[in-house]
Amino acid sequence: MTAPRRQHPSLSDVALALATRRSDPLSKVSLALNAKGDVQIEVDVTDPDPKIAADAASKLFDVLRAKYPRENGAKP
């Protein structure tokens, strides 16, 4: 008894699936202390619209910078 043949997707089916797939944006925030004891902030925001990503990253960075100011009194 032979197994039924499995139908494979066509090239156009694969291309359409790749073109229309949507992945959720991934964002990342990292906080670390350097040798001087200052908090180093890294903010990565991913969004299909670069302006939205930049605005979100800027706002988040400003909030974190206010919470973790530099110890040497330097302005942001």
N, C-alpha and C positions, 0 to 999 in steps of 0.2 A: 504494500500500500504506500503510495507516495503522498507526500504532503502537498497541499495546494500551493501554487506559486503565489508568492507575496508580491503585490503590485508596489513598485517603487514610485516615489513622487517624480514628476517631470522636472526638468531644469527650470521651467517657468514657475512651477509651484514653489520650488526652493527659493528662487529669486524674489517672488512675491512675499514669501514668509520672512525673508531677511529684510526686505524693504519696509515692511509694515510692523515689524516687531518693535516693541517699546519696552525699554528697561527702566525701572525706577531710578531716579537720580540717587547717587550715593554721595554723602557728605561726610567729612571727617574733621575732628578737632583734636589737636594734641597739645598738651601742656607739659612742659619740662622745666626743671631748674638748671640753670647753667652754673659754672664754677663760682660766679659772683653772688649767686643766690637769687638772681632775677628770673622771673618766669618767662620762658620762651613760648610764644603762642604760634601755633600753626593752624590755619583754617583753610580747608578745601571744601568748596561748595560746587556741586555739579548740577547743572540745569541746562536744558536745550537752548534756553535764551541766555546769552552771555550777560546781558544787562541785569537780569533777575539774579543770576549767580553772583555777579559783582556786588550788587546792592545787599544781598543777604550776607555775603562774606564780610563786607565792610561793617554792617550793623553788628554782626556777631563779634568781630574783632574789637570794635569800639567798646562793647559791653565787657568783654574779657579784659581789655586793657585797663578799663576803669576799676575792675575788681582786683587786678594784679598790676598795680603801678610799679614802675622801676624804682628800686631802692635808692638810686643815685639822684633822684629828682628830675631826671630828663623828661622833657615833655614828649607826648606821643607824636 
